Amino acid sequence: MQVNLFFSNSVEKALNDIYYNVRTGRGKEAFALLEKASAAGDGDASCVLARCLSGAKYVWDGHGFPVDHKRASELLKLSVQQESALGVLMSLRSGELSPELEKDMPFSDLMQAFDIVRQKAEMGDPLCQYALGNVYFWGDYLRIEGKSEESFSSEDEYQAYLKEQTEKCEQWFWQAFMGGVHFAGNNLHSFYANGKENLIAPQPDKAATIWKTGAECGYPIHQFMYAEDLQNKGNLKEASEWYKKAADGGEIGAWFRLGCMYNEGSEAVPADLAAAASCYEKELQRNFYPEAAVALTLLAYRGNAQQVDPSFVFQWAKAAYDQGEQEVRPYLVYAYLQGVGTTVSCEKAYELFCELSEEQRNDPKMLYTYGLMCLQGNGVEQDIKKGVECLKQAEAEYPPAKQELTHYKRTLFGKWVRKD
């Protein structure tokens, strides 16, 4: 039988899948557990659910949870009313603990709620350790203890108190970091990189180790960040390996970054356009990622993504276009004209062609495409002469244009016609 030392069974299970072991892929199931427990009156569930709705600053975005700040605020307040000590500290940290809510909360004072969380932290709960670290990191201890500068006999005494309290964040963040809360690592990085003005000097050497530590702990987001560091330092082979681990763990953008490495090619990671297309496809299958859609579309336009279903490429290219990505327009022109991944629409092809930049229009494949439109009268008035001119401009760099030209000849009177 499982013994829950800190929270209800539902909350413990949800915390494991949402924070401590995100690779389970059970984030949405955990979210549903919290919804049910919160509705049943579980204040800790309401507190954690609020964090799930608060965006990437509070929960891993690989879960794909919706962002709803209004509901998150309501849930934090509800968690206090439902007797969650953790909810009290998180409401305080988020600026949601109004004097009225503090007065009506089912605790004698903030210190009582703090002591409950501290006891759980000392017993080993990572989320409570993280919450405690934040109390010291952000200075919430002043309100909890009811102290201010006026509480001290001198400025030196006050500054010594602030320094002593702030330093306590380090041990709690480290315990939470090692226990499964990658956000504690983020705050450690900030603490080491920036220090605390007039209190604690920066420690850049320690900051430099955090992403690697998190990566080795298995946190996908830190594997991504460590890979980025390695890539910036030129360690491309190792960077690609960590991007792969992050991607396998569900980190948004990791497949895209790995795809770019294959797309660009290097001595350490040789160019492999098929592998690049596969990486972009994996990114897009998990979550629409505009940069991956553009990259895959450009590969497909050059014929380097033949293993990817054309209907998917068109779908993602259209979605990217709808979000303002102009680089995909040549592909859409070609797709509409030839019916690649979509139904033929010469009108849409020409409409998009008119939006192209001069550089895009002068691309050999686009010259070929527009040439076909003119030759066949598809979307525009038929103009064989103009069509042939376009094909002639494209033939040196685009073989299909040269092949298409073989179907046309000039008459004795100098008029271009299609051969019978």
C-alpha positions in Angstrom: 0.0 0.0 0.0 1.3 3.4 -0.9 1.8 5.8 2.0 1.5 9.5 1.0 3.6 11.6 3.4 2.8 14.9 1.9 -0.3 15.1 -0.3 -3.4 13.1 -1.3 -2.9 10.1 -3.7 -4.2 12.2 -6.6 -1.8 15.1 -6.0 1.2 12.8 -5.4 0.5 11.0 -8.7 0.0 14.2 -10.6 3.1 15.8 -9.2 5.2 12.8 -10.4 3.9 13.1 -13.9 3.8 16.9 -14.1 7.0 17.8 -12.4 9.2 15.0 -11.1 9.1 12.7 -14.2 7.8 14.6 -17.2 9.0 11.8 -19.6 6.1 9.6 -18.5 4.0 11.5 -21.1 1.0 11.4 -18.7 0.7 15.1 -18.2 -2.8 15.4 -19.5 -4.0 12.4 -17.4 -2.4 14.1 -14.3 -4.2 17.4 -15.2 -7.5 15.5 -15.2 -6.7 14.0 -11.8 -6.1 17.5 -10.4 -9.3 18.8 -11.9 -11.3 16.1 -10.2 -9.5 16.4 -6.9 -9.8 20.2 -6.9 -13.6 19.9 -7.5 -13.7 17.5 -4.5 -12.2 20.1 -2.2 -8.5 19.2 -2.3 -6.7 22.5 -1.8 -3.3 21.2 -2.8 -4.8 20.0 -6.1 -6.3 23.4 -6.7 -2.8 25.0 -6.0 -1.0 22.7 -8.4 -3.7 23.0 -11.0 -3.4 26.8 -10.9 0.3 26.4 -11.7 -0.5 24.1 -14.6 -2.6 26.9 -16.1 0.0 29.6 -15.6 2.3 29.0 -18.6 5.9 28.0 -19.1 7.2 30.0 -16.1 5.4 27.6 -13.8 5.0 24.3 -15.6 6.9 22.5 -18.4 5.3 23.5 -21.7 6.0 20.1 -23.2 2.7 19.0 -21.4 0.7 21.2 -23.8 -1.5 22.6 -21.0 -3.7 25.5 -21.8 -2.8 28.9 -20.4 -5.6 30.6 -18.4 -4.3 33.2 -16.0 -7.8 34.2 -14.8 -8.7 30.7 -13.8 -5.3 30.2 -12.3 -5.8 33.2 -10.1 -9.2 31.9 -9.0 -7.8 28.5 -8.2 -4.9 29.9 -6.2 -7.4 31.8 -4.0 -9.6 28.7 -3.8 -6.6 26.6 -2.7 -6.1 29.0 0.3 -9.8 28.7 1.2 -9.4 24.9 0.9 -6.7 24.9 3.6 -3.6 24.4 1.4 -0.5 25.8 3.1 1.3 25.4 -0.2 -1.4 27.4 -1.8 -0.8 30.2 0.7 2.9 30.5 -0.2 2.3 30.3 -3.9 -0.5 32.9 -3.7 1.9 35.1 -1.8 4.6 34.6 -4.4 2.1 35.4 -7.2 0.7 38.5 -5.6 -2.7 36.9 -5.2 -2.8 36.9 -1.4 -4.7 40.0 -0.7 -5.1 41.3 2.9 -8.7 40.2 2.8 -7.8 36.6 1.7 -5.0 36.5 4.3 -7.4 37.6 7.0 -10.0 34.9 6.0 -7.6 32.0 5.4 -7.9 29.0 7.7 -4.5 29.5 9.3 -3.7 31.7 12.3 -1.1 33.5 10.3 1.4 33.2 7.4 4.0 31.6 9.7 1.7 28.7 10.4 1.3 28.0 6.7 5.0 28.4 6.2 5.8 25.9 9.0 3.6 23.3 7.4 5.4 23.6 4.1 8.8 23.7 5.8 8.0 20.5 7.6 7.1 18.8 4.4 10.2 20.2 2.8 12.4 18.8 5.6 10.8 15.4 5.2 11.8 15.4 1.5 9.0 16.8 -0.7 10.6 18.5 -3.7 7.7 20.9 -4.5 7.7 22.2 -0.9 11.5 22.5 -1.0 11.1 24.6 -4.2 8.4 26.7 -2.5 10.7 27.3 0.5 13.6 28.2 -1.8 11.4 30.8 -3.4 10.4 32.3 -0.1 14.1 33.0 0.6 15.1 33.8 -3.0 12.4 36.4 -3.6 12.2 37.9 -0.1 8.7 36.7 0.9 10.1 35.9 4.3 9.8 39.6 5.2 6.0 39.4 5.0 5.8 36.0 6.5 7.8 37.1 9.5 6.2 40.5 9.6 9.6 42.3 9.4 10.8 45.3 7.6 13.8 47.6 7.8 12.2 49.3 10.8 12.5 46.0 12.7 16.2 46.4 13.0 18.4 48.7 15.0 20.7 49.5 12.2 21.1 49.3 8.4 24.0 46.9 8.9 21.9 44.6 11.0 19.1 44.7 8.4 21.5 43.9 5.6 23.0 41.0 7.5 19.5 39.6 8.1 18.7 39.9 4.4 21.9 38.2 3.4 21.4 35.3 5.9 17.9 34.7 4.8 18.6 34.9 1.1 21.5 32.4 1.3 19.0 29.8 2.6 17.4 29.6 -0.9 20.5 27.7 -2.2 20.1 24.5 -0.1 16.4 24.3 -0.8 16.7 24.9 -4.5 19.4 22.2 -4.7 17.3 19.6 -2.9 14.3 20.4 -5.1 16.5 20.3 -8.2 17.8 16.9 -7.4 14.3 15.8 -6.4 12.7 16.4 -9.8 11.8 20.2 -10.0 13.8 21.6 -12.9 12.4 25.1 -12.1 14.6 25.0 -9.0 17.6 24.6 -11.3 16.4 27.7 -13.3 16.4 29.7 -10.1 19.8 28.4 -9.0 21.2 29.5 -12.4 19.8 32.9 -11.8 21.1 33.0 -8.2 24.6 32.1 -9.3 24.6 34.1 -12.5 23.3 37.4 -11.0 23.7 37.1 -7.3 21.6 39.5 -5.2 22.4 43.1 -5.4 24.4 44.4 -2.4 24.0 41.1 -0.7 25.5 38.2 -2.6 28.1 38.3 -5.4 27.5 36.4 -8.7 29.1 33.0 -9.0 29.4 32.5 -12.8 31.4 29.3 -12.5 28.6 27.6 -10.6 26.0 29.0 -13.0 27.9 27.4 -15.8 27.3 23.9 -14.4 23.5 24.1 -13.9 22.3 23.1 -17.4 24.7 20.2 -17.6 23.5 19.0 -14.2 19.9 19.3 -15.2 20.6 17.5 -18.5 22.2 14.6 -16.7 19.2 14.5 -14.3 17.1 13.8 -17.4 15.2 17.1 -17.6 14.3 17.6 -21.3 14.4 21.4 -21.0 17.9 21.4 -19.5 19.0 18.9 -22.1 17.9 21.4 -24.7 19.7 24.3 -23.0 22.8 22.3 -22.5 22.8 21.3 -26.1 22.4 24.9 -27.1 25.4 25.8 -24.9 27.5 23.0 -26.6 26.4 24.1 -30.0 27.3 27.7 -29.3 30.8 26.5 -28.2 31.2 24.5 -31.4 30.8 21.0 -29.8 28.3 20.0 -32.5 28.4 16.2 -32.2 27.7 16.3 -28.5 25.1 19.0 -29.0 23.2 16.8 -31.5 23.2 14.0 -29.0 21.7 16.1 -26.3 19.1 17.6 -28.7 18.1 14.1 -29.5 17.7 13.2 -25.8 15.6 16.4 -25.3 13.5 15.6 -28.3 12.9 12.0 -27.1 11.8 13.5 -23.8 9.2 15.8 -25.4 11.0 19.2 -25.3 9.3 21.5 -27.8 11.8 22.7 -30.4 14.4 20.0 -29.9 13.5 18.0 -33.0 13.6 21.3 -35.0 17.1 22.2 -33.7 18.4 18.7 -34.5 16.8 19.0 -38.0 18.6 22.2 -38.6 21.9 20.6 -37.7 21.3 17.9 -40.3 20.0 20.5 -42.8 23.1 22.8 -42.4 25.6 20.0 -42.2 29.1 20.1 -40.6 32.1 17.9 -40.2 30.8 16.7 -36.9 27.2 16.3 -38.1 27.2 15.6 -41.9 24.3 17.0 -44.0 21.4 14.6 -44.3 18.4 16.3 -45.8 16.2 13.2 -45.4 17.0 13.1 -41.7 16.4 16.8 -41.4 12.9 16.4 -43.0 12.2 13.5 -40.6 13.2 15.7 -37.6 11.0 18.6 -38.8 8.1 16.2 -39.3 8.4 14.7 -35.8 8.4 18.2 -34.3 5.2 19.1 -36.3 3.5 15.9 -35.5 3.8 16.6 -31.8 3.0 20.3 -31.8 2.7 23.0 -34.6 6.0 24.8 -34.6 6.1 27.5 -37.3 9.9 27.4 -37.8 9.8 23.7 -38.4 6.9 24.1 -40.8 8.9 26.6 -42.8 12.0 24.5 -42.8 10.1 21.4 -43.9 8.3 23.3 -46.6 11.5 24.6 -48.1 13.0 21.1 -48.2 9.8 19.8 -49.8 9.9 22.6 -52.4 13.4 21.4 -53.4 12.3 17.8 -53.5 14.1 16.8 -50.4 11.2 15.6 -48.2 9.7 12.9 -50.4 9.2 10.5 -47.5 6.8 13.0 -45.9 3.1 12.8 -46.8 2.5 15.8 -49.2 -0.9 16.4 -47.6 0.8 17.0 -44.2 3.4 19.3 -45.8 0.7 21.3 -47.4 -1.3 21.5 -44.2 1.7 22.7 -42.2 2.8 25.1 -45.0 -0.7 26.6 -45.1 -0.7 27.0 -41.3 2.6 28.8 -41.4 1.4 31.1 -44.2 -1.7 31.9 -42.1 0.6 33.0 -39.3 2.5 35.3 -41.6 5.4 33.2 -42.8 6.1 34.4 -46.3 8.9 31.9 -47.1 6.3 29.2 -47.8 4.4 31.0 -50.5 6.4 29.6 -53.5 5.6 26.1 -52.3 1.9 26.9 -52.0 1.8 28.3 -55.5 3.3 25.1 -56.8 1.1 22.9 -54.7 -2.1 24.6 -55.7 -1.1 24.5 -59.4 0.0 20.9 -59.5 -2.4 19.5 -56.8 0.5 18.4 -54.5 -1.1 17.5 -51.2 -4.2 19.5 -52.0 -6.8 20.0 -54.7 -5.8 21.9 -57.8 -6.8 25.6 -57.7 -5.2 27.7 -60.4 -6.9 30.8 -59.1 -5.3 30.4 -55.6 -2.0 29.6 -57.3 -2.0 32.9 -59.2 -3.3 34.8 -56.2 -0.4 33.7 -54.2 2.0 34.2 -57.1 1.1 37.8 -57.1 2.2 38.1 -53.5 5.7 36.8 -54.2 8.7 39.0 -53.8 10.9 39.6 -56.9 13.5 37.2 -55.5 10.9 34.5 -55.1 9.5 35.0 -58.6 12.9 34.7 -60.1 13.6 31.3 -58.4 14.0 28.8 -61.3 11.3 26.5 -60.0 8.9 29.4 -59.7 9.8 30.7 -63.1 8.9 27.2 -64.4 5.6 27.2 -62.4 4.6 30.6 -63.7 5.6 29.5 -67.2 3.2 26.5 -66.9 0.4 28.8 -65.8 1.0 31.0 -68.9 1.4 28.1 -71.3 -1.8 26.4 -70.2 -3.9 29.4 -69.3 -4.3 28.2 -65.7 -5.2 31.1 -63.5 -4.1 33.6 -66.1 -4.8 34.4 -69.7 -2.9 31.9 -72.0 0.3 33.5 -73.2 2.6 30.9 -74.8 5.3 33.4 -75.6 5.6 34.5 -72.0 5.4 31.0 -70.8 8.3 30.0 -73.1 10.3 33.0 -71.9 9.9 31.8 -68.3 11.0 28.3 -69.2 14.1 29.6 -71.0 15.1 31.6 -67.9 14.7 28.5 -65.7 16.0 25.7 -67.9 19.7 26.0 -66.9 19.0 25.4 -63.2 15.7 23.5 -63.3 15.7 20.4 -65.7 11.9 20.1 -65.8 11.8 23.5 -67.5 14.2 22.2 -70.2 12.1 19.1 -70.7 8.9 21.2 -71.0 10.5 23.4 -73.7 10.8 20.3 -75.9 7.0 20.4 -76.3 7.1 23.8 -78.0 8.4 25.1 -81.3 8.6 28.4 -83.2 6.7 28.6 -86.5 8.1 30.1 -89.7 6.4 33.3 -88.7 8.2 33.4 -85.3 5.2 32.4 -83.2 5.6 29.9 -80.4 3.1 27.0 -80.5 2.8 23.6 -78.8 3.9 20.7 -80.9 1.1 18.3 -81.9 
